[in-house]
């Protein structure tokens, strides 16, 4: 891990803030149960740390997901878990390592460390695998169980899924299918400006991603390497006005993976920015729910 200067740290925080402000990222420990689902507090061990979370279990389960965080000091996502559970999707949502009630050490620019270093992404992937194993204890057989994540999770989830062949599917909101260094080049170019696409083209962005010198010297993580190893269904939901993740490049890489027979799908919501899962419109979340329920109907699930 390397220290981050004040200037670089402020740039990194652009990426951190995009998910951290979500109204769904509330602590769910004290959320009361309803007639539609039951709530259980859980704890599981991962790489020497006790990770604390909450399981939402509907009376009738069509599918199940572990919610995997974006960047930042993220707690469990009770609001989103409630929406999913009310639609028949069981959920395990947990406090990120070193955050809330979870043990371990949080890694991120706020504490002078690099949260997209390959070592940290692998550690977070192991936490997601542990959460998947815990959720599996609560789910009946023949139910599709997968990982659902946001932003940074697009690097974490492919690693986790490659580590555990029992994971049935993955859903990514605003998740870059690009290397960590490519994402940073794009992010530094847009500077988080919501009006970036009013004055720039996809060709501009691609040229910058291709030629801009890297500000960091660390090994890039390429999600395509893990995605090439997988054969499970995947769904990516992008905002057309995203200024944090390079959507055009991500779609191009997904198309190449699909051409090689990978069962990957994507949807683009032209008016949306980076927070596709947490926008006022629940259209992207509803599309994800429908997609998961369709997996159940196709007989996916062990």
Secondary structure, 3 states (H helix, E strand, C coil): CCCCCHHHHHHHHHHHHHHHCCCCCCCCCCCCCCCCEEEEEEEEEECCEEEEEEEEEECCCCEEEEEECCCCCCCCCHHHHHHHHHCCEEEEEECCCCCCCCCCCCCCHHHCCCCCCHHHHHHHHHHHHHHHHHHHCCCCCCCCEEEEEECCHHHHHHHHHHHCCCCCEEEEECCCCCCHHHHHHHHHHHCCCCCHHHHCCHHHHHHHHHHCCCCCCCCCCCHHHHHHHCCCEEEEEEECCCCCCCHHHHHHHHHHHHHCCCCEEEEEECCCCCCCCCCCCCHHHHHHHHHHHHHHHCCCCC
